[in-house]
Amino acid sequence: MFTKTILSVLAASLLCSASFAKELNFQEGVIGAQTEILGDSNINPKSSHISAKLIMDDTIESLKGEITLELLSLKSDNEKRDEHMHEALHVKTHPNTFFKLKEVVKESDGYHLIGILTLNNQTKEINTKADIADQNGFVSLKGDFTIKMSAFGIEPPTLLFLSVRDDVVISYDLILAKR
């Protein structure tokens, strides 16, 4: 009898806590990737072809889920360079990149998103400082982090004597709608 009561209370509390979780859908925003050709110019492709499968209950720290970016949608101001970038990113075999958000931590300098980035079928843990706001049925995420292409099995492209820097600054500015 006691065990049934405990199990009933536990099941009820799990069901109640699950009902507070809200699905978040990508509303608008952009993900960018900034690098440079050493000795030449900056490369700043961006994309708004983003999908999100995120959930959150009543606290920002409960935010979890996955953000997906279609790599072919990354575009800069130079179509020919974009073709080379897509080739270097191996988009034919790995057309998307994924960020699986595992944890949001509030620290003295703001929020930190901790998750796993998958690019070129390689995964690395990412810890990025983020500005996060939860207002009027929307959650906004804004921040950036730096990766090395070589850490994801991507060789930085070269052309004659010009090389693309291995470091890439990934920036994000997303607005998610609560459902």
C-alpha positions as CSV (number, residue, x, y, z in Angstrom):
1,M,0.0,0.0,0.0
2,F,2.8,2.4,1.0
3,T,4.7,1.6,-2.2
4,K,1.7,2.2,-4.4
5,T,1.1,5.6,-2.7
6,I,4.8,6.6,-3.3
7,L,4.6,5.5,-6.9
8,S,1.4,7.4,-7.5
9,V,2.8,10.6,-6.0
10,L,6.0,10.2,-8.0
11,A,4.1,9.6,-11.3
12,A,1.8,12.6,-10.6
13,S,4.8,14.9,-9.9
14,L,6.5,13.8,-13.1
15,L,3.4,14.4,-15.1
16,C,2.9,17.8,-13.6
17,S,6.5,18.9,-14.2
18,A,6.3,17.7,-17.8
19,S,3.2,19.9,-18.4
20,F,5.2,23.0,-17.6
21,A,7.8,22.3,-20.4
22,K,7.1,24.5,-23.4
23,E,8.3,23.8,-26.9
24,L,10.4,26.6,-28.5
25,N,10.3,27.1,-32.2
26,F,12.7,29.2,-34.3
27,Q,11.0,32.5,-35.1
28,E,13.8,34.5,-36.7
29,G,17.5,35.2,-36.5
30,V,20.8,34.3,-38.0
31,I,23.9,32.2,-37.5
32,G,27.1,33.5,-38.9
33,A,30.7,32.2,-39.4
34,Q,33.4,34.8,-39.6
35,T,37.0,34.0,-40.6
36,E,39.5,35.6,-42.9
37,I,41.8,35.0,-45.8
38,L,45.2,35.8,-44.3
39,G,46.6,38.9,-45.8
40,D,43.4,39.6,-47.8
41,S,39.8,39.9,-46.6
42,N,37.2,38.8,-44.1
43,I,34.7,36.0,-44.9
44,N,31.3,36.4,-43.3
45,P,28.8,33.8,-44.5
46,K,25.4,33.8,-42.7
47,S,22.2,31.9,-42.7
48,S,18.6,32.0,-41.4
49,H,17.8,28.4,-42.5
50,I,17.7,27.2,-38.9
51,S,15.5,24.7,-37.2
52,A,15.2,24.3,-33.5
53,K,13.8,21.5,-31.3
54,L,14.1,23.1,-27.9
55,I,12.1,22.8,-24.7
56,M,12.0,24.9,-21.5
57,D,10.0,25.0,-18.4
58,D,9.7,28.1,-16.2
59,T,13.5,28.8,-15.9
60,I,16.1,29.7,-18.5
61,E,18.4,27.1,-16.9
62,S,16.0,24.4,-18.0
63,L,16.5,25.1,-21.7
64,K,17.5,22.0,-23.7
65,G,17.3,20.6,-27.1
66,E,18.9,20.9,-30.6
67,I,19.5,23.6,-33.1
68,T,20.2,22.6,-36.8
69,L,21.8,24.7,-39.6
70,E,21.7,23.7,-43.2
71,L,25.3,24.3,-44.4
72,L,24.4,24.9,-48.0
73,S,22.4,27.9,-46.9
74,L,25.5,29.7,-45.6
75,K,26.1,32.6,-48.0
76,S,28.6,35.4,-48.2
77,D,28.9,38.3,-50.7
78,N,30.9,36.1,-53.0
79,E,29.1,33.1,-54.7
80,K,32.3,31.5,-56.1
81,R,33.9,31.6,-52.6
82,D,30.8,30.1,-51.1
83,E,31.1,27.1,-53.5
84,H,34.7,26.5,-52.2
85,M,33.5,26.9,-48.6
86,H,30.7,24.3,-49.2
87,E,33.2,22.0,-50.7
88,A,35.6,22.4,-47.8
89,L,32.7,21.8,-45.3
90,H,31.9,18.5,-47.1
91,V,28.2,19.5,-47.5
92,K,27.5,16.7,-49.9
93,T,28.2,14.0,-47.2
94,H,27.3,16.1,-44.2
95,P,24.7,18.8,-45.2
96,N,23.8,20.0,-41.7
97,T,25.5,21.0,-38.5
98,F,23.9,20.4,-35.1
99,F,24.3,22.0,-31.7
100,K,22.8,19.8,-28.9
101,L,22.2,22.0,-25.9
102,K,22.8,20.0,-22.7
103,E,22.9,22.6,-20.0
104,V,22.4,26.3,-19.4
105,V,24.4,27.7,-16.4
106,K,23.9,31.1,-14.8
107,E,27.3,32.5,-13.7
108,S,28.4,35.9,-12.5
109,D,29.2,37.1,-16.1
110,G,25.8,35.8,-17.5
111,Y,24.6,32.6,-19.0
112,H,26.7,29.9,-20.5
113,L,25.4,27.3,-23.0
114,I,27.1,24.0,-22.8
115,G,26.5,21.5,-25.5
116,I,27.9,19.3,-28.3
117,L,28.6,20.8,-31.8
118,T,28.5,18.2,-34.6
119,L,30.2,19.4,-37.8
120,N,31.6,17.2,-40.6
121,N,30.5,14.2,-38.5
122,Q,32.9,15.3,-35.7
123,T,31.7,16.3,-32.3
124,K,33.2,18.7,-29.8
125,E,31.9,20.1,-26.5
126,I,31.2,23.9,-26.7
127,N,30.8,26.3,-23.8
128,T,29.6,29.7,-25.0
129,K,28.6,32.8,-23.1
130,A,25.2,33.9,-24.1
131,D,22.8,36.8,-23.6
132,I,19.4,35.2,-23.0
133,A,16.1,36.9,-22.4
134,D,12.7,35.4,-21.7
135,Q,10.0,38.0,-22.5
136,N,6.5,38.1,-23.9
137,G,6.4,34.5,-25.1
138,F,9.8,34.7,-26.8
139,V,13.3,33.6,-25.8
140,S,16.2,35.3,-27.4
141,L,19.7,33.8,-27.5
142,K,22.7,35.9,-28.6
143,G,26.4,35.1,-28.4
144,D,29.4,33.6,-30.2
145,F,32.2,31.1,-29.8
146,T,35.4,30.1,-31.7
147,I,36.1,26.8,-33.3
148,K,39.1,25.5,-35.3
149,M,38.2,24.0,-38.6
150,S,41.0,21.4,-38.2
151,A,39.4,20.2,-34.9
152,F,36.4,19.1,-37.0
153,G,38.5,17.4,-39.7
154,I,38.2,20.3,-42.1
155,E,41.3,21.5,-43.8
156,P,41.3,25.3,-44.2
157,P,41.3,26.1,-47.9
158,T,44.2,27.7,-49.7
159,L,44.5,29.4,-53.1
160,L,48.0,30.1,-54.4
161,F,49.7,31.9,-51.5
162,L,46.5,32.8,-49.6
163,S,45.2,30.7,-46.8
164,V,42.0,30.8,-44.8
165,R,42.5,31.2,-41.1
166,D,41.8,28.0,-39.1
167,D,39.8,29.9,-36.4
168,V,36.2,30.6,-37.2
169,V,34.0,32.7,-35.0
170,I,30.4,31.3,-34.9
171,S,27.9,33.9,-34.0
172,Y,24.2,33.4,-33.2
173,D,21.3,35.8,-32.7
174,L,18.1,33.8,-32.4
175,I,14.5,34.5,-31.4
176,L,12.4,31.4,-30.4
177,A,8.7,31.4,-29.8
178,K,7.1,29.6,-26.9
179,R,4.3,27.2,-27.8
